[in-house]
Amino acid sequence: MTNGDVEQATMKKAPSLLDLQEKGNDTTLSFKDVRFEVGKKEKRKEILHGVSGQVCSGEVLAILGPSGAGKTCLIDLLTLEGKGGLYTGDVRLNGSPLTPELFTKYCSTVPQVDRLWAFLTVEETLMYTADLLLKATQEEKRRRVDAIINTVGLDGSRHTKCGNQFLKGLSGGQRRRLSLAVALVGSPSVLFLDEPTSGLDAAAAASIMGFLKELAKASNIAICCTIHQPSSAVFNGFDRIMLLSKGRVAYLGPAHKTESYFANIGYPVPHGDSIAEHMLNVVNAEFSDPKQVDEILNQFQQNDSGCNHTGPLGDVSSKGTSIIAQTMTLVRRHGLITYRDPSMYVGRMIMFLVACIFFAVIYIESRSRSQDQVFARMWLVLWFLGVPSSLGVVATYVYNEEFFAIKREVKNGLLSPYSYLLANLIIQIPFMILLSLFALAIPAYGMVKWYGPHFVQVVMMYALTLWSFEAAAQLFSITFDNPLMGMLTYMNLWFAGFLFCGIMVRESDVIWPFRAMSYITYLKWAIKNLVYLDFIDATWTGAVDDSSSPTGFSCNGSELCFGRTGKEVLSSMKATYSAIDSEDKLVENAMILLAIGCAYKLIYVILFVRKSKKAQLVYPIKM
């Protein structure tokens, strides 16, 4: 027996979601004369041409059409998920204009691209979703999650990780079903699905559509989905059909009347063809006669008959938890993900340790605080800071992937963006300290003997530097949709900080406006403090007091002579390197570094909230 057979058998025997689901209030999602335009002036192009329709509770509306027909544009409009352009028309939920707040309360979406947490299992994914969304006891949440798992046929895979391109986990079809399961946790009044059968085999696709049809009737919810090329079995799962072509409606009505409709307008279904295949063929402007397509479009008469519910929507008092509760759930969830995902912190810990041990070996002679090792110890500080901080580019990629998953959860009402930001900060700070310990404990203090009494100050300053770089990585991760652009921007910032930190080139030798980079990047302020902390209280060999020397010390004729005390050494180095300072400016430098990091963090928070809550408004029709 295959895994699919086991799952199907389990689904039949175990309690179903339909057994627990309460019947909701009557709901109608209506849209009238909606249009979508891109471009401006002479380049303006209309993609949707006055499309109207509705989907009622208890039924499944399938939006069909050939490629380029406008299916994605229409589902984007209905889910307030525009990607540019101008949407106009009238979209209402039970007579009320559909707003982002109304959508979050009563609607849920299953996008075409599955955004799941790769290192969580099926059961963990749904339990965390229930913890975020439902005001119920753990027993009630568990019972609902078990019912959903059984209903979508994932009981045999409940302990399998979701997986991604790097981690083997669920199959494409199983991931599709899990995305649907996540959307069902909150009992939405309207459920939108973009290509719900993509990645599924014929039997699984027919089973999912049959379940959706049964769910719509049993729970009295409205389901709207786009389908690219449905089989006959999948087609039987639809109650109503909207057929689009060239941004216009070719048919809107009951699914069982489609065959007679096309026969009546002169396009009967040929023997042996399915109605779904025939419909898509006759309205495909790229492979059929354009005049024929226009004729079919012109013959369609809009009929608004059907449901028109304007009463109150379902009760959502049990949906949505407080920001504090969400934060605690997210700390548990992302703490587990962080533990399992090596790319975010664990992998960097190992890389920090390996890289810093490498540089400690290269500069092993600097263990002796002699005059000829003064510059070597300073350069070692630069390498210890510079190379690990460059690995923040990995975080840019990971945070980009994470943002789109969080954005979907915000849109579906699972959480507030503020709860995620707070949870992320709670997890981030201790890991910055752990990263610092991996970078410094063995290489810096165990191998090259940095000044031990300042261990805590050095670790905290190093952690602050890493946190500041992490804030920049987070900002660049969401500035661009493409993670590669964010990674390149991060590396540009890192290189600018490396170049203009006062070690590679003197600050006074850099012309404006490039000199400004030495003030707004991180490494300059971190190097000042770390060199100071390692040098200031240590004793340096090779130099002796000499009252006859202008400097007050000498080195028995040696050309390399910096001083016996840390203050003397730092003062001597400052003549060559502007980043070095013999004065105690630890607090000042740390505050400057913190201010720069907080500036990046603040911009990130503002941009994160705006982008995660962004909704494409549908503007009223201009009269």
C-alpha positions as CSV (number, residue, x, y, z in Angstrom):
1,M,0.0,0.0,0.0
2,T,1.4,3.4,-0.9
3,N,1.6,6.4,1.4
4,G,-1.3,8.0,-0.6
5,D,-3.4,4.9,0.0
6,V,-2.6,5.0,3.7
7,E,-3.5,8.7,3.9
8,Q,-6.8,8.1,2.0
9,A,-7.7,5.2,4.3
10,T,-6.9,7.3,7.4
11,M,-8.9,10.2,6.0
12,K,-12.0,7.9,5.8
13,K,-11.7,6.4,9.2
14,A,-10.6,9.3,11.3
15,P,-12.8,12.2,12.4
16,S,-13.2,14.8,9.7
17,L,-13.1,18.6,9.9
18,L,-16.7,18.5,8.6
19,D,-17.7,16.8,11.8
20,L,-16.4,19.7,13.9
21,Q,-17.1,22.6,11.6
22,E,-20.0,24.9,12.6
23,K,-22.2,26.3,9.9
24,G,-21.5,30.0,9.4
25,N,-23.7,32.9,8.5
26,D,-24.7,33.5,4.9
27,T,-22.0,35.4,3.0
28,T,-21.9,37.0,-0.4
29,L,-18.7,38.4,-2.1
30,S,-19.8,40.5,-5.0
31,F,-17.8,42.5,-7.5
32,K,-19.2,44.8,-10.1
33,D,-17.6,46.4,-13.2
34,V,-14.0,45.8,-11.9
35,R,-11.2,47.0,-14.1
36,F,-7.4,46.8,-14.0
37,E,-5.2,49.2,-15.9
38,V,-1.4,49.4,-16.3
39,G,0.8,52.1,-17.8
40,K,0.0,55.8,-18.2
41,K,-1.2,58.0,-21.0
42,E,-0.5,56.6,-24.4
43,K,1.0,53.4,-22.9
44,R,-2.1,52.7,-20.8
45,K,-3.5,49.2,-21.2
46,E,-6.6,47.8,-19.7
47,I,-6.3,44.2,-18.6
48,L,-9.7,43.6,-17.0
49,H,-12.7,45.1,-18.9
50,G,-15.6,45.6,-16.5
51,V,-15.8,42.1,-15.0
52,S,-18.8,41.5,-12.7
53,G,-19.8,38.5,-10.6
54,Q,-20.3,37.1,-7.2
55,V,-19.6,34.0,-5.0
56,C,-22.1,32.9,-2.4
57,S,-21.7,30.9,0.8
58,G,-22.2,27.2,0.2
59,E,-20.7,27.2,-3.2
60,V,-17.4,27.0,-5.1
61,L,-16.7,29.5,-7.9
62,A,-14.0,28.5,-10.3
63,I,-12.4,31.2,-12.4
64,L,-11.2,29.6,-15.7
65,G,-9.5,31.0,-18.7
66,P,-6.5,30.5,-21.0
67,S,-3.2,32.1,-20.3
68,G,-3.4,35.9,-20.3
69,A,-7.2,35.9,-19.7
70,G,-6.9,37.9,-16.5
71,K,-7.5,35.2,-13.9
72,T,-4.5,36.2,-11.7
73,C,-5.4,39.9,-12.0
74,L,-9.0,39.2,-10.9
75,I,-7.9,37.0,-7.9
76,D,-5.4,39.7,-7.0
77,L,-8.1,42.3,-7.0
78,L,-10.5,40.2,-4.9
79,T,-7.7,39.5,-2.4
80,L,-6.4,43.1,-2.3
81,E,-3.1,41.7,-3.5
82,G,-2.2,44.1,-6.3
83,K,1.2,44.4,-7.8
84,G,1.0,47.8,-9.3
85,G,-1.5,49.3,-11.7
86,L,-4.9,50.8,-11.0
87,Y,-7.9,48.8,-9.8
88,T,-11.4,50.3,-10.1
89,G,-14.8,48.9,-9.4
90,D,-17.0,47.9,-6.5
91,V,-16.1,44.9,-4.3
92,R,-18.4,44.1,-1.4
93,L,-18.7,41.5,1.4
94,N,-22.3,41.2,2.5
95,G,-23.0,44.7,1.1
96,S,-20.0,46.3,2.9
97,P,-17.0,47.6,0.8
98,L,-14.2,45.1,1.2
99,T,-11.4,46.7,3.2
100,P,-8.1,45.3,4.5
101,E,-9.6,45.0,8.0
102,L,-12.7,43.2,6.8
103,F,-10.6,40.9,4.6
104,T,-8.3,40.0,7.6
105,K,-11.3,39.1,9.8
106,Y,-13.4,37.1,7.4
107,C,-11.2,35.9,4.5
108,S,-8.2,33.6,4.0
109,T,-6.0,33.0,1.0
110,V,-4.0,30.0,-0.3
111,P,-1.4,31.5,-2.8
112,Q,-0.1,29.6,-5.7
113,V,3.4,29.6,-4.2
114,D,3.5,27.7,-0.9
115,R,5.1,29.7,1.9
116,L,5.6,27.1,4.6
117,W,8.2,26.9,7.4
118,A,10.6,24.3,6.0
119,F,11.9,23.0,9.4
120,L,8.5,22.5,11.0
121,T,6.5,19.3,10.7
122,V,2.9,19.2,9.4
123,E,1.6,18.9,12.9
124,E,3.8,21.7,14.3
125,T,2.8,24.0,11.5
126,L,-0.9,23.6,12.2
127,M,-0.6,23.7,16.0
128,Y,1.4,26.9,15.9
129,T,-1.2,28.3,13.5
130,A,-3.9,27.4,16.0
131,D,-2.0,28.9,18.9
132,L,-1.7,32.2,17.0
133,L,-5.2,32.3,15.7
134,L,-7.7,30.6,18.1
135,K,-8.9,31.6,21.5
136,A,-9.5,28.0,22.7
137,T,-8.1,25.4,25.1
138,Q,-5.2,23.3,23.9
139,E,-7.5,20.2,23.8
140,E,-9.9,22.0,21.5
141,K,-7.0,23.2,19.3
142,R,-5.5,19.7,19.2
143,R,-8.9,18.2,18.2
144,R,-9.3,20.7,15.4
145,V,-5.8,20.3,14.1
146,D,-6.1,16.5,14.1
147,A,-9.4,16.8,12.2
148,I,-7.9,19.1,9.6
149,I,-4.9,16.8,9.1
150,N,-7.2,13.8,8.6
151,T,-9.4,15.7,6.3
152,V,-6.7,16.8,3.9
153,G,-5.1,13.4,3.9
154,L,-1.8,14.2,5.7
155,D,-2.1,11.9,8.7
156,G,0.7,9.7,7.4
157,S,3.0,12.7,7.1
158,R,2.1,14.6,10.3
159,H,5.7,14.2,11.6
160,T,7.4,15.1,8.3
161,K,9.1,18.4,7.9
162,C,7.7,20.7,5.2
163,G,11.1,21.0,3.5
164,N,12.4,23.3,0.9
165,Q,14.9,23.2,-2.0
166,F,17.7,22.3,0.4
167,L,15.8,20.0,2.9
168,K,13.9,17.0,1.7
169,G,10.4,17.0,3.2
170,L,6.8,17.0,1.9
171,S,6.1,16.4,-1.8
172,G,4.7,19.3,-3.9
173,G,1.1,17.9,-3.6
174,Q,1.4,17.5,0.2
175,R,2.7,21.0,0.6
176,R,-0.3,22.2,-1.4
177,R,-2.7,20.4,0.9
178,L,-0.9,21.7,4.0
179,S,-1.3,25.3,2.7
180,L,-5.0,24.6,2.4
181,A,-5.0,23.1,5.9
182,V,-3.4,26.3,7.4
183,A,-6.1,28.4,5.7
184,L,-8.9,26.2,7.3
185,V,-7.7,26.6,10.9
186,G,-9.5,29.9,11.3
187,S,-12.8,28.9,9.7
188,P,-12.9,31.8,7.1
189,S,-16.2,33.0,5.7
190,V,-14.5,33.4,2.2
191,L,-11.7,31.2,1.1
192,F,-9.5,32.2,-1.9
193,L,-7.3,29.7,-3.6
194,D,-4.9,30.4,-6.5
195,E,-4.4,27.2,-8.5
196,P,-5.2,24.9,-5.6
197,T,-4.6,21.8,-7.8
198,S,-1.2,22.7,-9.1
199,G,1.4,20.0,-8.2
200,L,-1.3,17.4,-7.4
201,D,-1.9,14.2,-9.4
202,A,-5.4,13.8,-11.0
203,A,-6.8,11.7,-8.1
204,A,-5.5,14.1,-5.4
205,A,-6.8,17.2,-7.4
206,A,-10.2,15.6,-7.7
207,S,-10.3,14.7,-4.0
208,I,-9.3,18.2,-2.9
209,M,-12.0,19.9,-5.1
210,G,-14.6,17.4,-3.9
211,F,-13.6,18.2,-0.4
212,L,-13.8,21.9,-1.0
213,K,-17.3,21.5,-2.5
214,E,-18.4,19.5,0.5
215,L,-16.8,22.0,2.9
216,A,-18.5,25.0,1.3
217,K,-21.9,23.4,1.8
218,A,-21.3,21.9,5.2
219,S,-19.7,25.1,6.6
220,N,-21.7,27.6,4.5
221,I,-18.6,29.4,3.3
222,A,-17.8,30.9,-0.1
223,I,-14.9,29.5,-2.0
224,C,-13.3,31.2,-5.0
225,C,-10.4,29.7,-6.9
226,T,-8.5,29.9,-10.1
227,I,-7.9,26.8,-12.2
228,H,-5.7,26.5,-15.2
229,Q,-6.6,23.2,-16.9
230,P,-9.2,21.2,-14.9
231,S,-9.9,17.6,-15.6
232,S,-13.5,16.4,-15.8
233,A,-13.3,15.0,-12.2
234,V,-12.0,18.4,-11.0
235,F,-14.6,20.2,-13.0
236,N,-17.3,18.3,-11.1
237,G,-16.1,19.9,-7.9
238,F,-17.3,23.4,-9.1
239,D,-20.7,24.9,-8.4
240,R,-20.3,28.0,-10.6
241,I,-18.0,28.8,-13.4
242,M,-16.5,32.2,-14.5
243,L,-14.8,31.8,-17.9
244,L,-12.5,34.7,-18.8
245,S,-10.9,35.6,-22.1
246,K,-9.0,38.8,-23.0
247,G,-10.1,40.3,-19.7
248,R,-13.8,39.8,-20.3
249,V,-16.4,37.3,-19.1
250,A,-17.3,34.6,-21.6
251,Y,-19.6,32.7,-19.3
252,L,-20.8,33.0,-15.7
253,G,-23.2,30.6,-14.2
254,P,-23.8,27.1,-12.8
255,A,-21.2,24.5,-13.8
256,H,-23.8,22.0,-14.9
257,K,-25.3,24.5,-17.5
258,T,-22.0,25.2,-19.3
259,E,-22.4,22.5,-21.9
260,S,-26.0,23.5,-22.9
261,Y,-24.9,27.2,-22.9
262,F,-22.2,26.7,-25.5
263,A,-24.4,24.4,-27.5
264,N,-27.1,27.2,-27.6
265,I,-24.6,29.8,-28.9
266,G,-23.4,27.5,-31.6
267,Y,-20.3,25.9,-30.1
268,P,-21.4,22.4,-28.9
269,V,-18.9,20.1,-27.3
270,P,-17.4,17.7,-29.8
271,H,-17.7,14.0,-29.2
272,G,-15.0,12.8,-26.9
273,D,-14.0,16.2,-25.5
274,S,-14.6,17.4,-22.0
275,I,-16.6,20.6,-21.4
276,A,-13.7,22.2,-19.6
277,E,-11.3,21.5,-22.4
278,H,-13.8,22.6,-25.0
279,M,-14.5,25.9,-23.2
280,L,-10.8,26.8,-22.9
281,N,-10.2,26.0,-26.5
282,V,-12.9,28.1,-28.1
283,V,-12.0,31.2,-26.1
284,N,-8.3,31.0,-26.5
285,A,-7.4,34.0,-28.6
286,E,-3.9,32.8,-29.3
287,F,-4.9,29.5,-31.0
288,S,-8.5,30.1,-32.1
289,D,-10.0,32.6,-34.6
290,P,-10.0,36.0,-32.8
291,K,-13.3,36.8,-34.4
292,Q,-14.8,33.6,-32.9
293,V,-13.5,34.6,-29.5
294,D,-15.0,38.1,-29.8
295,E,-18.3,36.7,-30.9
296,I,-18.5,34.4,-27.9
297,L,-17.6,37.3,-25.6
298,N,-20.2,39.6,-27.2
299,Q,-23.0,36.9,-26.9
300,F,-22.6,36.7,-23.1
301,Q,-25.3,38.5,-21.2
302,Q,-24.5,39.4,-17.6
303,N,-27.0,38.0,-15.2
304,D,-26.8,39.1,-11.6
305,S,-29.4,36.8,-10.3
306,G,-28.4,34.7,-7.3
307,C,-27.7,35.3,-3.7
308,N,-27.4,38.8,-2.3
309,H,-26.8,38.4,1.4
310,T,-26.4,41.7,3.3
311,G,-26.9,40.5,6.9
312,P,-24.2,40.3,9.6
313,L,-21.1,38.3,8.9
314,G,-20.0,35.4,11.1
315,D,-18.8,35.8,14.7
316,V,-15.0,36.2,14.9
317,S,-14.7,36.7,18.6
318,S,-12.8,33.4,18.9
319,K,-10.4,34.4,16.2
320,G,-7.2,36.3,17.0
321,T,-5.1,36.4,20.1
322,S,-3.3,39.3,21.9
323,I,0.0,40.7,20.7
324,I,1.7,39.3,23.9
325,A,0.3,35.8,23.3
326,Q,1.3,36.0,19.6
327,T,4.8,37.1,20.6
328,M,5.2,34.2,23.0
329,T,4.0,31.7,20.4
330,L,6.3,33.2,17.8
331,V,9.3,33.0,20.2
332,R,8.6,29.3,20.6
333,R,8.1,28.7,16.9
334,H,11.0,30.7,15.7
335,G,13.2,29.5,18.5
336,L,12.6,25.9,17.3
337,I,13.1,26.9,13.6
338,T,16.4,28.6,14.6
339,Y,17.6,25.5,16.4
340,R,16.8,23.3,13.4
341,D,17.9,25.6,10.6
342,P,21.7,25.8,10.4
343,S,21.7,28.6,7.9
344,M,20.6,31.3,10.3
345,Y,22.7,31.1,13.4
346,V,24.2,27.6,14.0
347,G,25.9,27.6,10.7
348,R,27.3,31.1,11.3
349,M,28.6,30.1,14.7
350,I,30.6,27.3,13.1
351,M,31.9,29.6,10.4
352,F,32.8,32.3,12.9
353,L,34.8,29.8,14.9
354,V,36.6,28.4,11.9
355,A,37.3,31.7,10.3
356,C,38.6,33.3,13.5
357,I,40.7,30.3,14.4
358,F,42.3,30.6,10.9
359,F,43.2,34.2,11.5
360,A,44.5,33.4,15.0
361,V,46.8,30.8,13.5
362,I,48.0,33.3,10.9
363,Y,48.7,35.9,13.6
364,I,49.8,33.4,16.3
365,E,53.1,35.3,16.8
366,S,51.1,38.3,18.1
367,R,50.5,36.3,21.4
368,S,53.6,38.1,22.6
369,R,52.9,41.8,23.2
370,S,56.2,42.9,21.8
371,Q,56.9,46.0,19.7
372,D,57.1,44.2,16.4
373,Q,53.6,42.6,17.0
374,V,51.7,45.9,17.7
375,F,50.4,46.3,14.2
376,A,49.7,42.5,13.9
377,R,47.4,42.6,16.9
378,M,45.6,45.6,15.5
379,W,45.1,43.9,12.1
380,L,43.9,40.8,13.8
381,V,41.1,42.9,15.4
382,L,40.1,44.0,11.9
383,W,40.0,40.5,10.5
384,F,38.1,39.2,13.6
385,L,35.4,41.9,13.0
386,G,35.4,42.1,9.2
387,V,35.1,38.5,8.1
388,P,32.4,37.3,10.5
389,S,30.3,40.5,9.9
390,S,30.4,39.8,6.2
391,L,28.5,36.6,6.8
392,G,25.4,38.6,7.7
393,V,24.7,38.4,3.9
394,V,23.3,34.9,4.7
395,A,20.8,36.5,7.1
396,T,19.7,38.8,4.2
397,Y,18.6,35.8,2.2
398,V,16.9,34.0,5.1
399,Y,15.0,37.1,6.3
400,N,13.8,37.7,2.7
401,E,12.3,34.2,2.6
402,E,10.8,34.7,6.1
403,F,9.2,38.0,5.2
404,F,6.9,36.5,2.5
405,A,5.7,33.8,4.9
406,I,5.0,36.4,7.6
407,K,3.3,38.7,5.1
408,R,0.8,35.9,4.3
409,E,0.1,35.2,7.9
410,V,-0.5,38.9,8.6
411,K,-2.9,39.0,5.7
412,N,-4.8,36.0,6.9
413,G,-5.1,37.5,10.4
414,L,-2.8,35.0,12.2
415,L,-0.6,37.7,13.7
416,S,0.3,41.3,14.0
417,P,3.6,42.4,12.4
418,Y,4.5,44.0,15.7
419,S,4.4,40.6,17.5
420,Y,6.8,39.1,14.9
421,L,9.2,42.0,15.2
422,L,9.2,41.8,19.0
423,A,9.7,38.0,19.0
424,N,12.5,38.4,16.5
425,L,14.3,40.9,18.7
426,I,13.9,38.6,21.7
427,I,15.5,35.7,19.8
428,Q,18.1,37.8,18.1
429,I,19.9,39.4,21.1
430,P,21.0,36.3,22.9
431,F,22.2,34.8,19.6
432,M,24.3,37.8,18.9
433,I,26.1,37.2,22.2
434,L,26.5,33.5,21.3
435,L,27.9,34.4,17.9
436,S,30.4,36.7,19.7
437,L,31.5,33.9,22.0
438,F,32.1,31.6,19.2
439,A,34.1,34.2,17.4
440,L,36.2,35.3,20.3
441,A,36.4,32.8,23.2
442,I,38.8,30.3,21.7
443,P,40.5,32.3,18.9
444,A,41.0,35.6,20.6
445,Y,41.4,34.7,24.3
446,G,42.5,31.1,24.0
447,M,45.0,31.4,21.2
448,V,46.3,35.0,20.9
449,K,45.7,36.1,24.5
450,W,43.6,39.1,24.2
451,Y,43.5,41.1,27.5
452,G,41.4,38.8,29.8
453,P,40.0,41.3,32.3
454,H,38.1,43.1,29.5
455,F,36.5,39.9,28.2
456,V,32.9,40.9,29.0
457,Q,33.2,44.4,27.5
458,V,34.8,43.0,24.4
459,V,32.1,40.4,23.9
460,M,29.3,42.9,24.4
461,M,30.9,45.4,22.0
462,Y,31.3,42.6,19.4
463,A,27.7,41.5,19.9
464,L,26.5,45.1,19.4
465,T,28.5,45.3,16.2
466,L,26.9,42.0,14.9
467,W,23.4,43.3,16.0
468,S,23.9,46.5,14.0
469,F,25.0,44.5,10.9
470,E,22.0,42.2,11.4
471,A,19.7,45.3,11.4
472,A,21.1,46.3,8.1
473,A,20.7,42.8,6.8
474,Q,17.0,42.8,7.8
475,L,16.4,46.2,6.1
476,F,18.0,45.1,2.8
477,S,16.1,41.7,3.0
478,I,12.7,43.5,2.5
479,T,13.8,46.5,0.5
480,F,13.9,44.3,-2.6
481,D,11.6,41.4,-3.5
482,N,14.6,39.6,-5.1
483,P,16.9,38.5,-2.2
484,L,20.0,38.8,-4.5
485,M,19.6,42.5,-4.7
486,G,19.4,42.8,-0.9
487,M,22.5,40.6,-0.5
488,L,24.5,42.7,-3.0
489,T,23.4,45.9,-1.1
490,Y,24.5,44.4,2.2
491,M,27.9,43.5,0.8
492,N,28.3,47.0,-0.6
493,L,27.6,48.4,2.9
494,W,30.0,45.9,4.5
495,F,32.8,46.7,2.0
496,A,32.4,50.5,2.5
497,G,32.7,50.0,6.2
498,F,35.8,47.8,5.8
499,L,37.4,50.3,3.4
500,F,36.6,53.5,5.4
501,C,37.1,52.2,8.9
502,G,40.3,54.2,9.3
503,I,42.7,51.3,9.0
504,M,42.8,50.7,5.2
505,V,43.1,54.3,4.4
506,R,43.4,57.4,6.6
507,E,40.2,59.2,7.1
508,S,41.7,62.6,6.3
509,D,42.9,61.3,3.0
510,V,39.4,60.4,1.8
511,I,37.6,63.1,-0.2
512,W,34.0,64.1,0.5
513,P,31.3,62.8,0.1
514,F,33.1,59.4,0.5
515,R,34.5,60.4,3.8
516,A,30.9,60.3,5.2
517,M,31.0,56.5,4.9
518,S,33.5,56.4,7.8
519,Y,30.8,58.0,10.1
520,I,27.7,56.0,9.0
521,T,29.2,52.6,8.8
522,Y,29.9,50.3,11.7
523,L,33.4,49.0,11.7
524,K,35.2,52.3,12.6
525,W,33.4,52.6,15.9
526,A,33.8,48.9,16.8
527,I,37.5,48.8,15.9
528,K,38.2,51.9,18.1
529,N,36.7,50.2,21.1
530,L,38.1,46.7,20.6
531,V,41.7,47.9,20.0
532,Y,41.4,50.1,23.0
533,L,40.1,47.4,25.2
534,D,42.8,44.9,24.2
535,F,45.7,47.4,24.3
536,I,45.0,50.0,27.0
537,D,45.8,48.1,30.3
538,A,48.3,45.5,29.0
539,T,52.1,45.8,29.3
540,W,54.2,45.7,26.2
541,T,57.7,44.3,26.1
542,G,60.7,45.8,24.3
543,A,60.3,49.3,25.5
544,V,61.8,51.0,28.5
545,D,61.5,54.4,30.2
546,D,63.9,56.9,28.8
547,S,63.7,60.5,30.1
548,S,66.1,61.7,27.4
549,S,63.7,60.6,24.6
550,P,61.0,63.1,23.5
551,T,58.4,60.3,23.8
552,G,59.6,59.3,27.3
553,F,60.6,55.8,26.2
554,S,63.0,54.0,23.9
555,C,63.5,50.5,22.4
556,N,67.3,50.1,22.4
557,G,67.6,51.5,18.9
558,S,64.8,49.4,17.3
559,E,62.9,51.1,14.5
560,L,59.6,49.7,15.8
561,C,59.1,51.4,19.1
562,F,55.5,52.2,20.3
563,G,55.8,52.3,24.1
564,R,55.6,50.2,27.3
565,T,52.1,51.1,28.4
566,G,48.9,50.7,26.5
567,K,48.3,54.4,26.4
568,E,51.8,55.0,24.9
569,V,51.3,52.3,22.3
570,L,47.9,53.7,21.3
571,S,49.2,57.2,21.1
572,S,52.0,56.1,18.8
573,M,49.6,54.1,16.5
574,K,47.3,57.0,16.2
575,A,49.9,58.9,14.1
576,T,49.5,56.2,11.4
577,Y,45.9,55.0,11.9
578,S,43.1,57.5,12.5
579,A,40.8,54.7,13.8
580,I,43.0,54.3,16.9
581,D,42.5,56.4,20.0
582,S,44.3,56.5,23.3
583,E,41.4,58.3,25.1
584,D,38.6,56.4,26.9
585,K,35.7,56.9,24.5
586,L,34.1,53.5,25.0
587,V,30.6,54.7,25.9
588,E,30.6,57.4,23.2
589,N,31.7,55.0,20.5
590,A,29.3,52.3,21.6
591,M,26.4,54.9,21.6
592,I,27.3,56.0,18.1
593,L,27.3,52.4,16.9
594,L,24.0,51.7,18.7
595,A,22.5,54.8,17.1
596,I,23.5,53.7,13.6
597,G,22.1,50.2,14.2
598,C,18.9,51.6,15.7
599,A,18.5,53.9,12.6
600,Y,18.7,50.8,10.3
601,K,16.4,48.9,12.7
602,L,13.8,51.7,12.8
603,I,13.7,52.0,9.0
604,Y,13.3,48.2,8.8
605,V,10.4,48.2,11.3
606,I,8.6,51.0,9.4
607,L,9.1,49.3,6.0
608,F,8.2,45.9,7.4
609,V,4.9,47.0,8.9
610,R,4.0,48.9,5.7
611,K,4.8,46.1,3.3
612,S,3.4,43.3,5.4
613,K,0.0,45.2,5.8
614,K,0.0,46.6,2.3
615,A,-3.2,46.1,0.4
616,Q,-4.2,47.0,-3.1
617,L,-7.3,49.2,-2.7
618,V,-10.0,49.0,-5.3
619,Y,-11.1,52.6,-6.1
620,P,-14.7,53.5,-6.8
621,I,-15.6,54.0,-10.5
622,K,-15.2,57.6,-11.6
623,M,-18.4,58.9,-12.9
